Amino acid sequence: MINVLFFGRLGDFAKQVPATIEASTPAEIRELLATDFPDLARELNQPQVLVSVNKMIVGWDQPLFDGSEVAFLPPVTGG
């Protein structure tokens, strides 16, 4: 099982998402969520959203293994 986390405003769309999911890549997680959580999936498809696996920023095609932690990070602004 993969542990999933949603930060910032993505967490607002992910309130009902299970804390763990079975998937082989972050892109597959996004695809699986699209069925039950279309608003969240739409947010995750934004080009500025980053994905982290085990606290390292990676691409959406990064292979996942049992126990991996996947975090979805929204765009950050500040100054």
C-alpha positions in Angstrom: 0.0 0.0 0.0 1.1 3.5 -0.8 0.6 6.3 1.8 -0.8 9.5 0.2 -0.7 13.0 1.5 -2.2 16.2 0.1 -0.8 19.6 1.1 -2.2 23.1 0.9 -5.4 23.6 -1.0 -5.2 20.1 -2.4 -6.1 18.9 1.0 -9.4 20.7 0.7 -10.3 18.5 -2.3 -9.0 15.3 -0.6 -10.9 15.1 2.6 -12.6 11.8 1.7 -9.6 10.2 0.0 -8.3 7.1 1.8 -4.9 7.5 3.5 -3.5 4.5 1.5 -4.0 3.3 -2.0 -2.6 0.6 -4.3 -0.8 2.0 -7.4 2.5 1.7 -9.2 3.2 5.4 -10.1 1.9 8.8 -8.9 0.2 9.1 -12.3 -1.7 6.0 -11.6 -2.9 7.4 -8.3 -4.1 10.5 -10.1 -6.0 8.3 -12.6 -7.5 6.2 -9.8 -8.7 9.3 -8.0 -10.4 10.7 -11.1 -13.3 8.4 -10.9 -14.4 9.2 -7.3 -12.8 12.6 -6.9 -13.0 14.5 -10.2 -12.4 17.9 -8.7 -9.2 16.6 -7.0 -8.0 15.0 -10.2 -8.6 18.2 -12.1 -6.4 20.1 -9.5 -3.7 17.4 -9.6 -3.6 17.8 -13.4 -2.5 21.4 -13.1 1.1 21.7 -14.5 2.4 23.5 -11.3 1.5 20.6 -9.0 4.6 18.7 -7.8 4.7 15.1 -6.6 7.1 13.9 -3.9 8.0 10.3 -3.2 9.6 9.6 0.2 10.3 13.3 0.6 12.0 13.8 -2.9 10.5 15.7 -5.8 10.1 13.2 -8.6 8.3 12.8 -11.9 4.8 11.4 -12.3 6.1 8.2 -13.7 8.3 7.4 -10.6 7.9 3.7 -9.7 6.3 3.2 -6.3 6.9 0.3 -3.8 4.9 -1.0 -0.9 5.2 1.5 2.0 6.2 4.5 -0.2 4.9 7.9 0.8 3.5 10.1 -2.0 2.8 13.7 -1.3 1.1 16.1 -3.7 2.2 19.7 -3.5 0.3 22.6 -4.8 1.9 25.7 -6.4 3.5 27.9 -3.8 3.6 31.7 -3.9 5.1 34.2 -1.7 7.6 37.0 -1.6 
